[in-house]
Amino acid sequence: MTIPLLPRRWRLATLVLHIVAAGAWIGIDVIVAVLVLTGWFSGDDALRSLAYRALANFVVWPMLSAGLLSLVTGLVLGLGTKWGLIRYWWVAVKLTLNLVLCTLILLALQPGMDEVDRYGQDLVGGAPVPDAVSTLFFPPAVSLTTLTLATVLAVFKPWGRIGSRWLGRI
């Protein structure tokens, strides 16, 4: 059974939504990086406290929403265009990267946000820095690097088709 290709208008609308979702995800990651750096390097404890509380309360769900929207629109584009989901290496790699990042948001970033929020509230009182705060550099660094790689893959479309030898293993 073959799935019919998306009509041109639907394909373009989905592609625009995919690009906007990915751009929003990158923008949220930049905001995370700015908040982390503000929390680490600002000399003003009230500003540092605000940065940590903002991270804890306003970052995870918008980031995950942008990631999931990017995933859904990518799936629609993969299923409804000539590129397919596992027909070309660059598409399969982008799909894998998206799934890994969304999983990391839920399993690595989100669980530490309560601790980050508490630290933000207690910062002015001289609370010790918890592990969840000392490792906050990694989420935006890993995510921005990965999303940049996904963008490069989307532009250059390297590696060609996945051969039938590989598809037989899936």
Sequence and secondary structure as in RCSB ss.txt:
>XXXX:A:sequence
MTIPLLPRRWRLATLVLHIVAAGAWIGIDVIVAVLVLTGWFSGDDALRSLAYRALANFVVWPMLSAGLLSLVTGL
VLGLGTKWGLIRYWWVAVKLTLNLVLCTLILLALQPGMDEVDRYGQDLVGGAPVPDAVSTLFFPPAVSLTTLTLA
TVLAVFKPWGRIGSRWLGRI
>XXXX:A:secstr
       HHHHHHHHHHHHHHHHHHHHHHHHHHHHHHHHHH S HHHHHHHHHHHHHHTHHHHHHHHHHHHHHHH
HHHHHSTTTTTSBHHHHHHHHHHHHHHHHIIIIIGGGHHHHHHHHHHGGGT    HHHHTTTHHHHHHHHHHHHH
HHHHHH  S B  HHHHTT 
